[in-house]
Amino acid sequence: MKYRITHTTAYQYSEPASLSQNELFLTPRATARQQVLQAELVFDPQPQYLHRRIDYFDNIAHVFMVQQPHKALSLTAVSIVRTGRAQNPDAAATLPWETAVQRLVAHLQPEELDASQFVFPSPMISINPAILDYARISFPPGRPVLEGGLDLMGRIFNEFAYDKSASTVDTPVTQVLATRRGVCQDFSHLAIACLRSLGLAARYVSGYLETLPPPGKIKLVGADASHAWVALYVPDEGWVDLDPTNNVLAGESHVTLAWGRDYSDVAPVKGVVMGGGVHTLSVEVDVARVG
């Protein structure tokens, strides 16, 4: 698939802001199944400072500052990517999950050493007995690790309700588990917490998912949204992307932006503003097939 993604974030201030500084993770990264054909950022007003860097996880980040009075700020990321199908392993043929844990502890291979950093709690993902108890249902003794991951993904999809009003970006995984409600970020954090509670490596993936309108309806421009899912490390096979919000393995319709330990590492836009009074925020995302 070939997609053109337009992601616009706009702020309106009740009073002039004297300075705005933000960090962006809005440029897709190249992966084994994704080629980035074009990526640009458009600002209004133009920033006085703009810096591109590669972060610890090899994501593309931009930092910018608007250092003049402004009552509005908009930033638009326009990207064109080509995606392909992931070459996922046979779940039943993957290692028992206990062996996967042992491999991560020993981390004798460079890939396992790299993956082992995703075993620990992180700023937005805690581990407690309730999380572990929920995870163990999907991972009885000897179960192949990817089979367990698929089962966990399916349980979250079937047992939790998608509800935009049930959480915020700061909602802890313990609350998500208790209320059984949330959005893609919450379901991804919960799945990661469950996997890490067992000693498995799991990372948070930020991106987009092509959404199709109901039959007979026209697709609304700007009506899409950012998306998030989970990558589980399977020794000898690599990372496998699981989307618990939709109960699918990530495929051609998933566009990867960045990955990290949790949302806090790869928030699409985060920053500070001086002045501005009360502000309003609007976000529009459009994922459209091209070519």
C-alpha positions as protocol buffer text, in pm:
chain_id: "A"
residue {
  index: 1
  type: MET
  ca { x: 0 y: 0 z: 0 }
}
residue {
  index: 2
  type: LYS
  ca { x: 104 y: 359 z: -61 }
}
residue {
  index: 3
  type: TYR
  ca { x: -32 y: 626 z: 171 }
}
residue {
  index: 4
  type: ARG
  ca { x: -22 y: 1001 z: 204 }
}
residue {
  index: 5
  type: ILE
  ca { x: -58 y: 1104 z: 569 }
}
residue {
  index: 6
  type: THR
  ca { x: -140 y: 1459 z: 671 }
}
residue {
  index: 7
  type: HIS
  ca { x: -132 y: 1535 z: 1044 }
}
residue {
  index: 8
  type: THR
  ca { x: -216 y: 1890 z: 1153 }
}
residue {
  index: 9
  type: THR
  ca { x: -198 y: 2019 z: 1510 }
}
residue {
  index: 10
  type: ALA
  ca { x: -328 y: 2372 z: 1571 }
}
residue {
  index: 11
  type: TYR
  ca { x: -333 y: 2592 z: 1882 }
}
residue {
  index: 12
  type: GLN
  ca { x: -539 y: 2909 z: 1933 }
}
residue {
  index: 13
  type: TYR
  ca { x: -444 y: 3140 z: 2221 }
}
residue {
  index: 14
  type: SER
  ca { x: -667 y: 3394 z: 2397 }
}
residue {
  index: 15
  type: GLU
  ca { x: -363 y: 3619 z: 2443 }
}
residue {
  index: 16
  type: PRO
  ca { x: -34 y: 3640 z: 2252 }
}
residue {
  index: 17
  type: ALA
  ca { x: 216 y: 3372 z: 2345 }
}
residue {
  index: 18
  type: SER
  ca { x: 573 y: 3497 z: 2362 }
}
residue {
  index: 19
  type: LEU
  ca { x: 743 y: 3161 z: 2307 }
}
residue {
  index: 20
  type: SER
  ca { x: 646 y: 2808 z: 2210 }
}
residue {
  index: 21
  type: GLN
  ca { x: 886 y: 2514 z: 2221 }
}
residue {
  index: 22
  type: ASN
  ca { x: 787 y: 2166 z: 2108 }
}
residue {
  index: 23
  type: GLU
  ca { x: 930 y: 1825 z: 2032 }
}
residue {
  index: 24
  type: LEU
  ca { x: 772 y: 1630 z: 1745 }
}
residue {
  index: 25
  type: PHE
  ca { x: 767 y: 1262 z: 1657 }
}
residue {
  index: 26
  type: LEU
  ca { x: 572 y: 1301 z: 1334 }
}
residue {
  index: 27
  type: THR
  ca { x: 817 y: 1171 z: 1073 }
}
residue {
  index: 28
  type: PRO
  ca { x: 771 y: 801 z: 986 }
}
residue {
  index: 29
  type: ARG
  ca { x: 1072 y: 576 z: 1025 }
}
residue {
  index: 30
  type: ALA
  ca { x: 1197 y: 325 z: 770 }
}
residue {
  index: 31
  type: THR
  ca { x: 1139 y: -37 z: 870 }
}
residue {
  index: 32
  type: ALA
  ca { x: 1160 y: -380 z: 711 }
}
residue {
  index: 33
  type: ARG
  ca { x: 804 y: -340 z: 584 }
}
residue {
  index: 34
  type: GLN
  ca { x: 788 y: 38 z: 538 }
}
residue {
  index: 35
  type: GLN
  ca { x: 959 y: 275 z: 296 }
}
residue {
  index: 36
  type: VAL
  ca { x: 941 y: 651 z: 351 }
}
residue {
  index: 37
  type: LEU
  ca { x: 912 y: 826 z: 15 }
}
residue {
  index: 38
  type: GLN
  ca { x: 856 y: 1182 z: 138 }
}
residue {
  index: 39
  type: ALA
  ca { x: 836 y: 1363 z: 470 }
}
residue {
  index: 40
  type: GLU
  ca { x: 805 y: 1735 z: 539 }
}
residue {
  index: 41
  type: LEU
  ca { x: 692 y: 1971 z: 813 }
}
residue {
  index: 42
  type: VAL
  ca { x: 503 y: 2295 z: 755 }
}
residue {
  index: 43
  type: PHE
  ca { x: 479 y: 2561 z: 1029 }
}
residue {
  index: 44
  type: ASP
  ca { x: 273 y: 2878 z: 1073 }
}
residue {
  index: 45
  type: PRO
  ca { x: 430 y: 3099 z: 1196 }
}
residue {
  index: 46
  type: GLN
  ca { x: 778 y: 2990 z: 1091 }
}
residue {
  index: 47
  type: PRO
  ca { x: 997 y: 2882 z: 1384 }
}
residue {
  index: 48
  type: GLN
  ca { x: 1315 y: 3073 z: 1462 }
}
residue {
  index: 49
  type: TYR
  ca { x: 1481 y: 2745 z: 1564 }
}
residue {
  index: 50
  type: LEU
  ca { x: 1436 y: 2400 z: 1409 }
}
residue {
  index: 51
  type: HIS
  ca { x: 1656 y: 2098 z: 1478 }
}
residue {
  index: 52
  type: ARG
  ca { x: 1628 y: 1738 z: 1355 }
}
residue {
  index: 53
  type: ARG
  ca { x: 1779 y: 1460 z: 1560 }
}
residue {
  index: 54
  type: ILE
  ca { x: 1776 y: 1082 z: 1596 }
}
residue {
  index: 55
  type: ASP
  ca { x: 1673 y: 977 z: 1946 }
}
residue {
  index: 56
  type: TYR
  ca { x: 1793 y: 684 z: 2157 }
}
residue {
  index: 57
  type: PHE
  ca { x: 1552 y: 443 z: 1985 }
}
residue {
  index: 58
  type: ASP
  ca { x: 1651 y: 564 z: 1635 }
}
residue {
  index: 59
  type: ASN
  ca { x: 1328 y: 759 z: 1590 }
}
residue {
  index: 60
  type: ILE
  ca { x: 1330 y: 1086 z: 1397 }
}
residue {
  index: 61
  type: ALA
  ca { x: 1255 y: 1380 z: 1627 }
}
residue {
  index: 62
  type: HIS
  ca { x: 1227 y: 1751 z: 1556 }
}
residue {
  index: 63
  type: VAL
  ca { x: 1258 y: 2032 z: 1811 }
}
residue {
  index: 64
  type: PHE
  ca { x: 1138 y: 2380 z: 1719 }
}
residue {
  index: 65
  type: MET
  ca { x: 1085 y: 2717 z: 1885 }
}
residue {
  index: 66
  type: VAL
  ca { x: 868 y: 3011 z: 1786 }
}
residue {
  index: 67
  type: GLN
  ca { x: 1028 y: 3307 z: 1964 }
}
residue {
  index: 68
  type: GLN
  ca { x: 796 y: 3588 z: 1855 }
}
residue {
  index: 69
  type: PRO
  ca { x: 449 y: 3689 z: 1982 }
}
residue {
  index: 70
  type: HIS
  ca { x: 178 y: 3475 z: 1822 }
}
residue {
  index: 71
  type: LYS
  ca { x: -192 y: 3409 z: 1890 }
}
residue {
  index: 72
  type: ALA
  ca { x: -206 y: 3091 z: 1683 }
}
residue {
  index: 73
  type: LEU
  ca { x: 30 y: 2810 z: 1595 }
}
residue {
  index: 74
  type: SER
  ca { x: -15 y: 2527 z: 1348 }
}
residue {
  index: 75
  type: LEU
  ca { x: 218 y: 2251 z: 1242 }
}
residue {
  index: 76
  type: THR
  ca { x: 148 y: 2001 z: 968 }
}
residue {
  index: 77
  type: ALA
  ca { x: 340 y: 1683 z: 892 }
}
residue {
  index: 78
  type: VAL
  ca { x: 295 y: 1548 z: 540 }
}
residue {
  index: 79
  type: SER
  ca { x: 437 y: 1205 z: 464 }
}
residue {
  index: 80
  type: ILE
  ca { x: 417 y: 953 z: 181 }
}
residue {
  index: 81
  type: VAL
  ca { x: 501 y: 594 z: 269 }
}
residue {
  index: 82
  type: ARG
  ca { x: 482 y: 255 z: 107 }
}
residue {
  index: 83
  type: THR
  ca { x: 398 y: -36 z: 334 }
}
residue {
  index: 84
  type: GLY
  ca { x: 415 y: -412 z: 286 }
}
residue {
  index: 85
  type: ARG
  ca { x: 304 y: -727 z: 464 }
}
residue {
  index: 86
  type: ALA
  ca { x: 499 y: -835 z: 769 }
}
residue {
  index: 87
  type: GLN
  ca { x: 667 y: -1176 z: 758 }
}
residue {
  index: 88
  type: ASN
  ca { x: 531 y: -1310 z: 1084 }
}
residue {
  index: 89
  type: PRO
  ca { x: 639 y: -1648 z: 1223 }
}
residue {
  index: 90
  type: ASP
  ca { x: 414 y: -1946 z: 1285 }
}
residue {
  index: 91
  type: ALA
  ca { x: 288 y: -1876 z: 1637 }
}
residue {
  index: 92
  type: ALA
  ca { x: 274 y: -2243 z: 1735 }
}
residue {
  index: 93
  type: ALA
  ca { x: 638 y: -2292 z: 1633 }
}
residue {
  index: 94
  type: THR
  ca { x: 780 y: -2012 z: 1849 }
}
residue {
  index: 95
  type: LEU
  ca { x: 974 y: -2084 z: 2167 }
}
residue {
  index: 96
  type: PRO
  ca { x: 795 y: -2156 z: 2497 }
}
residue {
  index: 97
  type: TRP
  ca { x: 751 y: -1823 z: 2669 }
}
residue {
  index: 98
  type: GLU
  ca { x: 964 y: -1932 z: 2966 }
}
residue {
  index: 99
  type: THR
  ca { x: 1253 y: -2001 z: 2727 }
}
residue {
  index: 100
  type: ALA
  ca { x: 1204 y: -1657 z: 2572 }
}
residue {
  index: 101
  type: VAL
  ca { x: 1235 y: -1504 z: 2919 }
}
residue {
  index: 102
  type: GLN
  ca { x: 1554 y: -1701 z: 2986 }
}
residue {
  index: 103
  type: ARG
  ca { x: 1701 y: -1587 z: 2655 }
}
residue {
  index: 104
  type: LEU
  ca { x: 1631 y: -1224 z: 2745 }
}
residue {
  index: 105
  type: VAL
  ca { x: 1792 y: -1266 z: 3087 }
}
residue {
  index: 106
  type: ALA
  ca { x: 2106 y: -1421 z: 2934 }
}
residue {
  index: 107
  type: HIS
  ca { x: 2103 y: -1179 z: 2635 }
}
residue {
  index: 108
  type: LEU
  ca { x: 2393 y: -1356 z: 2465 }
}
residue {
  index: 109
  type: GLN
  ca { x: 2301 y: -1217 z: 2123 }
}
residue {
  index: 110
  type: PRO
  ca { x: 2307 y: -843 z: 2037 }
}
residue {
  index: 111
  type: GLU
  ca { x: 1937 y: -854 z: 1939 }
}
residue {
  index: 112
  type: GLU
  ca { x: 1846 y: -1003 z: 2276 }
}
residue {
  index: 113
  type: LEU
  ca { x: 2054 y: -747 z: 2462 }
}
residue {
  index: 114
  type: ASP
  ca { x: 1876 y: -467 z: 2276 }
}
residue {
  index: 115
  type: ALA
  ca { x: 1534 y: -622 z: 2342 }
}
residue {
  index: 116
  type: SER
  ca { x: 1605 y: -678 z: 2713 }
}
residue {
  index: 117
  type: GLN
  ca { x: 1573 y: -305 z: 2786 }
}
residue {
  index: 118
  type: PHE
  ca { x: 1201 y: -336 z: 2709 }
}
residue {
  index: 119
  type: VAL
  ca { x: 1143 y: -583 z: 2995 }
}
residue {
  index: 120
  type: PHE
  ca { x: 1134 y: -325 z: 3274 }
}
residue {
  index: 121
  type: PRO
  ca { x: 865 y: -87 z: 3403 }
}
residue {
  index: 122
  type: SER
  ca { x: 873 y: 258 z: 3242 }
}
residue {
  index: 123
  type: PRO
  ca { x: 729 y: 600 z: 3324 }
}
residue {
  index: 124
  type: MET
  ca { x: 374 y: 514 z: 3212 }
}
residue {
  index: 125
  type: ILE
  ca { x: 377 y: 137 z: 3259 }
}
residue {
  index: 126
  type: SER
  ca { x: 377 y: -14 z: 3606 }
}
residue {
  index: 127
  type: ILE
  ca { x: 359 y: -379 z: 3706 }
}
residue {
  index: 128
  type: ASN
  ca { x: 160 y: -516 z: 3999 }
}
residue {
  index: 129
  type: PRO
  ca { x: 5 y: -851 z: 4105 }
}
residue {
  index: 130
  type: ALA
  ca { x: -327 y: -777 z: 3932 }
}
residue {
  index: 131
  type: ILE
  ca { x: -149 y: -716 z: 3601 }
}
residue {
  index: 132
  type: LEU
  ca { x: 51 y: -1038 z: 3642 }
}
residue {
  index: 133
  type: ASP
  ca { x: -261 y: -1239 z: 3727 }
}
residue {
  index: 134
  type: TYR
  ca { x: -433 y: -1112 z: 3412 }
}
residue {
  index: 135
  type: ALA
  ca { x: -127 y: -1196 z: 3200 }
}
residue {
  index: 136
  type: ARG
  ca { x: -87 y: -1550 z: 3334 }
}
residue {
  index: 137
  type: ILE
  ca { x: -421 y: -1658 z: 3190 }
}
residue {
  index: 138
  type: SER
  ca { x: -274 y: -1625 z: 2840 }
}
residue {
  index: 139
  type: PHE
  ca { x: 60 y: -1783 z: 2930 }
}
residue {
  index: 140
  type: PRO
  ca { x: 18 y: -2124 z: 3092 }
}
residue {
  index: 141
  type: PRO
  ca { x: 338 y: -2328 z: 3134 }
}
residue {
  index: 142
  type: GLY
  ca { x: 508 y: -2420 z: 2808 }
}
residue {
  index: 143
  type: ARG
  ca { x: 288 y: -2215 z: 2577 }
}
residue {
  index: 144
  type: PRO
  ca { x: 463 y: -2080 z: 2265 }
}
residue {
  index: 145
  type: VAL
  ca { x: 539 y: -1714 z: 2328 }
}
residue {
  index: 146
  type: LEU
  ca { x: 363 y: -1576 z: 2020 }
}
residue {
  index: 147
  type: GLU
  ca { x: 56 y: -1791 z: 2085 }
}
residue {
  index: 148
  type: GLY
  ca { x: 36 y: -1634 z: 2428 }
}
residue {
  index: 149
  type: GLY
  ca { x: 77 y: -1287 z: 2282 }
}
residue {
  index: 150
  type: LEU
  ca { x: -205 y: -1346 z: 2033 }
}
residue {
  index: 151
  type: ASP
  ca { x: -430 y: -1480 z: 2307 }
}
residue {
  index: 152
  type: LEU
  ca { x: -361 y: -1177 z: 2528 }
}
residue {
  index: 153
  type: MET
  ca { x: -436 y: -946 z: 2236 }
}
residue {
  index: 154
  type: GLY
  ca { x: -767 y: -1120 z: 2172 }
}
residue {
  index: 155
  type: ARG
  ca { x: -871 y: -1108 z: 2535 }
}
residue {
  index: 156
  type: ILE
  ca { x: -807 y: -734 z: 2559 }
}
residue {
  index: 157
  type: PHE
  ca { x: -1006 y: -682 z: 2238 }
}
residue {
  index: 158
  type: ASN
  ca { x: -1302 y: -886 z: 2363 }
}
residue {
  index: 159
  type: GLU
  ca { x: -1304 y: -788 z: 2731 }
}
residue {
  index: 160
  type: PHE
  ca { x: -1241 y: -412 z: 2707 }
}
residue {
  index: 161
  type: ALA
  ca { x: -1463 y: -141 z: 2559 }
}
residue {
  index: 162
  type: TYR
  ca { x: -1330 y: 133 z: 2333 }
}
residue {
  index: 163
  type: ASP
  ca { x: -1434 y: 455 z: 2506 }
}
residue {
  index: 164
  type: LYS
  ca { x: -1270 y: 792 z: 2432 }
}
residue {
  index: 165
  type: SER
  ca { x: -1422 y: 945 z: 2746 }
}
residue {
  index: 166
  type: ALA
  ca { x: -1282 y: 682 z: 2983 }
}
residue {
  index: 167
  type: SER
  ca { x: -920 y: 796 z: 2995 }
}
residue {
  index: 168
  type: THR
  ca { x: -663 y: 1068 z: 2933 }
}
residue {
  index: 169
  type: VAL
  ca { x: -302 y: 1049 z: 2818 }
}
residue {
  index: 170
  type: ASP
  ca { x: -200 y: 1006 z: 3183 }
}
residue {
  index: 171
  type: THR
  ca { x: -437 y: 722 z: 3278 }
}
residue {
  index: 172
  type: PRO
  ca { x: -243 y: 444 z: 3459 }
}
residue {
  index: 173
  type: VAL
  ca { x: -269 y: 83 z: 3342 }
}
residue {
  index: 174
  type: THR
  ca { x: -412 y: -19 z: 3680 }
}
residue {
  index: 175
  type: GLN
  ca { x: -716 y: 200 z: 3614 }
}
residue {
  index: 176
  type: VAL
  ca { x: -754 y: 63 z: 3261 }
}
residue {
  index: 177
  type: LEU
  ca { x: -753 y: -291 z: 3400 }
}
residue {
  index: 178
  type: ALA
  ca { x: -1009 y: -198 z: 3666 }
}
residue {
  index: 179
  type: THR
  ca { x: -1253 y: -11 z: 3441 }
}
residue {
  index: 180
  type: ARG
  ca { x: -1207 y: -229 z: 3129 }
}
residue {
  index: 181
  type: ARG
  ca { x: -1238 y: 82 z: 2911 }
}
residue {
  index: 182
  type: GLY
  ca { x: -1003 y: 304 z: 2714 }
}
residue {
  index: 183
  type: VAL
  ca { x: -846 y: 376 z: 2375 }
}
residue {
  index: 184
  type: CYS
  ca { x: -560 y: 235 z: 2171 }
}
residue {
  index: 185
  type: GLN
  ca { x: -295 y: 393 z: 2394 }
}
residue {
  index: 186
  type: ASP
  ca { x: -451 y: 235 z: 2704 }
}
residue {
  index: 187
  type: PHE
  ca { x: -488 y: -110 z: 2549 }
}
residue {
  index: 188
  type: SER
  ca { x: -129 y: -99 z: 2427 }
}
residue {
  index: 189
  type: HIS
  ca { x: 2 y: 5 z: 2768 }
}
residue {
  index: 190
  type: LEU
  ca { x: -196 y: -274 z: 2933 }
}
residue {
  index: 191
  type: ALA
  ca { x: -68 y: -538 z: 2691 }
}
residue {
  index: 192
  type: ILE
  ca { x: 290 y: -418 z: 2741 }
}
residue {
  index: 193
  type: ALA
  ca { x: 249 y: -423 z: 3120 }
}
residue {
  index: 194
  type: CYS
  ca { x: 118 y: -781 z: 3104 }
}
residue {
  index: 195
  type: LEU
  ca { x: 403 y: -901 z: 2883 }
}
residue {
  index: 196
  type: ARG
  ca { x: 669 y: -729 z: 3093 }
}
residue {
  index: 197
  type: SER
  ca { x: 520 y: -867 z: 3414 }
}
residue {
  index: 198
  type: LEU
  ca { x: 618 y: -1212 z: 3284 }
}
residue {
  index: 199
  type: GLY
  ca { x: 970 y: -1101 z: 3190 }
}
residue {
  index: 200
  type: LEU
  ca { x: 899 y: -1066 z: 2817 }
}
residue {
  index: 201
  type: ALA
  ca { x: 1014 y: -770 z: 2606 }
}
residue {
  index: 202
  type: ALA
  ca { x: 745 y: -542 z: 2464 }
}
residue {
  index: 203
  type: ARG
  ca { x: 762 y: -193 z: 2319 }
}
residue {
  index: 204
  type: TYR
  ca { x: 507 y: 79 z: 2237 }
}
residue {
  index: 205
  type: VAL
  ca { x: 458 y: 168 z: 1870 }
}
residue {
  index: 206
  type: SER
  ca { x: 310 y: 501 z: 1760 }
}
residue {
  index: 207
  type: GLY
  ca { x: 164 y: 541 z: 1413 }
}
residue {
  index: 208
  type: TYR
  ca { x: -147 y: 549 z: 1201 }
}
residue {
  index: 209
  type: LEU
  ca { x: -407 y: 304 z: 1075 }
}
residue {
  index: 210
  type: GLU
  ca { x: -606 y: 346 z: 758 }
}
residue {
  index: 211
  type: THR
  ca { x: -975 y: 364 z: 845 }
}
residue {
  index: 212
  type: LEU
  ca { x: -1249 y: 300 z: 592 }
}
residue {
  index: 213
  type: PRO
  ca { x: -1594 y: 464 z: 602 }
}
residue {
  index: 214
  type: PRO
  ca { x: -1913 y: 261 z: 651 }
}
residue {
  index: 215
  type: PRO
  ca { x: -2063 y: 115 z: 332 }
}
residue {
  index: 216
  type: GLY
  ca { x: -2219 y: 388 z: 120 }
}
residue {
  index: 217
  type: LYS
  ca { x: -2053 y: 671 z: 313 }
}
residue {
  index: 218
  type: ILE
  ca { x: -1782 y: 909 z: 193 }
}
residue {
  index: 219
  type: LYS
  ca { x: -1450 y: 909 z: 377 }
}
residue {
  index: 220
  type: LEU
  ca { x: -1417 y: 1239 z: 564 }
}
residue {
  index: 221
  type: VAL
  ca { x: -1087 y: 1419 z: 516 }
}
residue {
  index: 222
  type: GLY
  ca { x: -914 y: 1475 z: 850 }
}
residue {
  index: 223
  type: ALA
  ca { x: -1136 y: 1228 z: 1035 }
}
residue {
  index: 224
  type: ASP
  ca { x: -861 y: 973 z: 1101 }
}
residue {
  index: 225
  type: ALA
  ca { x: -650 y: 968 z: 1417 }
}
residue {
  index: 226
  type: SER
  ca { x: -314 y: 862 z: 1551 }
}
residue {
  index: 227
  type: HIS
  ca { x: -293 y: 498 z: 1649 }
}
residue {
  index: 228
  type: ALA
  ca { x: -82 y: 281 z: 1878 }
}
residue {
  index: 229
  type: TRP
  ca { x: -2 y: -86 z: 1913 }
}
residue {
  index: 230
  type: VAL
  ca { x: 249 y: -326 z: 2069 }
}
residue {
  index: 231
  type: ALA
  ca { x: 558 y: -507 z: 1946 }
}
residue {
  index: 232
  type: LEU
  ca { x: 651 y: -834 z: 2120 }
}
residue {
  index: 233
  type: TYR
  ca { x: 1006 y: -966 z: 2092 }
}
residue {
  index: 234
  type: VAL
  ca { x: 1023 y: -1331 z: 1986 }
}
residue {
  index: 235
  type: PRO
  ca { x: 1376 y: -1477 z: 2011 }
}
residue {
  index: 236
  type: ASP
  ca { x: 1511 y: -1610 z: 1678 }
}
residue {
  index: 237
  type: GLU
  ca { x: 1226 y: -1433 z: 1495 }
}
residue {
  index: 238
  type: GLY
  ca { x: 1242 y: -1066 z: 1591 }
}
residue {
  index: 239
  type: TRP
  ca { x: 969 y: -817 z: 1676 }
}
residue {
  index: 240
  type: VAL
  ca { x: 605 y: -899 z: 1600 }
}
residue {
  index: 241
  type: ASP
  ca { x: 350 y: -614 z: 1597 }
}
residue {
  index: 242
  type: LEU
  ca { x: 19 y: -682 z: 1774 }
}
residue {
  index: 243
  type: ASP
  ca { x: -277 y: -442 z: 1760 }
}
residue {
  index: 244
  type: PRO
  ca { x: -501 y: -516 z: 2062 }
}
residue {
  index: 245
  type: THR
  ca { x: -747 y: -240 z: 1969 }
}
residue {
  index: 246
  type: ASN
  ca { x: -843 y: -431 z: 1654 }
}
residue {
  index: 247
  type: ASN
  ca { x: -724 y: -784 z: 1740 }
}
residue {
  index: 248
  type: VAL
  ca { x: -495 y: -809 z: 1437 }
}
residue {
  index: 249
  type: LEU
  ca { x: -129 y: -841 z: 1356 }
}
residue {
  index: 250
  type: ALA
  ca { x: -12 y: -508 z: 1219 }
}
residue {
  index: 251
  type: GLY
  ca { x: -17 y: -518 z: 840 }
}
residue {
  index: 252
  type: GLU
  ca { x: -16 y: -303 z: 530 }
}
residue {
  index: 253
  type: SER
  ca { x: -272 y: -62 z: 676 }
}
residue {
  index: 254
  type: HIS
  ca { x: -49 y: 21 z: 974 }
}
residue {
  index: 255
  type: VAL
  ca { x: 200 y: 308 z: 930 }
}
residue {
  index: 256
  type: THR
  ca { x: 479 y: 326 z: 1187 }
}
residue {
  index: 257
  type: LEU
  ca { x: 595 y: 662 z: 1321 }
}
residue {
  index: 258
  type: ALA
  ca { x: 815 y: 575 z: 1619 }
}
residue {
  index: 259
  type: TRP
  ca { x: 862 y: 331 z: 1905 }
}
residue {
  index: 260
  type: GLY
  ca { x: 978 y: 344 z: 2264 }
}
residue {
  index: 261
  type: ARG
  ca { x: 907 y: 216 z: 2614 }
}
residue {
  index: 262
  type: ASP
  ca { x: 564 y: 381 z: 2630 }
}
residue {
  index: 263
  type: TYR
  ca { x: 368 y: 684 z: 2505 }
}
residue {
  index: 264
  type: SER
  ca { x: 588 y: 930 z: 2694 }
}
residue {
  index: 265
  type: ASP
  ca { x: 886 y: 841 z: 2473 }
}
residue {
  index: 266
  type: VAL
  ca { x: 707 y: 905 z: 2143 }
}
residue {
  index: 267
  type: ALA
  ca { x: 419 y: 1149 z: 2199 }
}
residue {
  index: 268
  type: PRO
  ca { x: 351 y: 1304 z: 1856 }
}
residue {
  index: 269
  type: VAL
  ca { x: 365 y: 1660 z: 1994 }
}
residue {
  index: 270
  type: LYS
  ca { x: 475 y: 1779 z: 2337 }
}
residue {
  index: 271
  type: GLY
  ca { x: 614 y: 2105 z: 2463 }
}
residue {
  index: 272
  type: VAL
  ca { x: 572 y: 2426 z: 2659 }
}
residue {
  index: 273
  type: VAL
  ca { x: 435 y: 2772 z: 2587 }
}
residue {
  index: 274
  type: MET
  ca { x: 499 y: 3103 z: 2765 }
}
residue {
  index: 275
  type: GLY
  ca { x: 194 y: 3327 z: 2791 }
}
residue {
  index: 276
  type: GLY
  ca { x: -101 y: 3269 z: 2563 }
}
residue {
  index: 277
  type: GLY
  ca { x: -371 y: 3276 z: 2829 }
}
residue {
  index: 278
  type: VAL
  ca { x: -629 y: 3005 z: 2760 }
}
residue {
  index: 279
  type: HIS
  ca { x: -565 y: 2790 z: 2457 }
}
residue {
  index: 280
  type: THR
  ca { x: -767 y: 2551 z: 2243 }
}
residue {
  index: 281
  type: LEU
  ca { x: -623 y: 2255 z: 2056 }
}
residue {
  index: 282
  type: SER
  ca { x: -742 y: 2087 z: 1738 }
}
residue {
  index: 283
  type: VAL
  ca { x: -593 y: 1784 z: 1562 }
}
residue {
  index: 284
  type: GLU
  ca { x: -675 y: 1657 z: 1217 }
}
residue {
  index: 285
  type: VAL
  ca { x: -531 y: 1341 z: 1064 }
}
residue {
  index: 286
  type: ASP
  ca { x: -590 y: 1206 z: 716 }
}
residue {
  index: 287
  type: VAL
  ca { x: -458 y: 870 z: 593 }
}
residue {
  index: 288
  type: ALA
  ca { x: -529 y: 838 z: 221 }
}
residue {
  index: 289
  type: ARG
  ca { x: -428 y: 577 z: -37 }
}
residue {
  index: 290
  type: VAL
  ca { x: -234 y: 719 z: -330 }
}
residue {
  index: 291
  type: GLY
  ca { x: -96 y: 580 z: -654 }
}
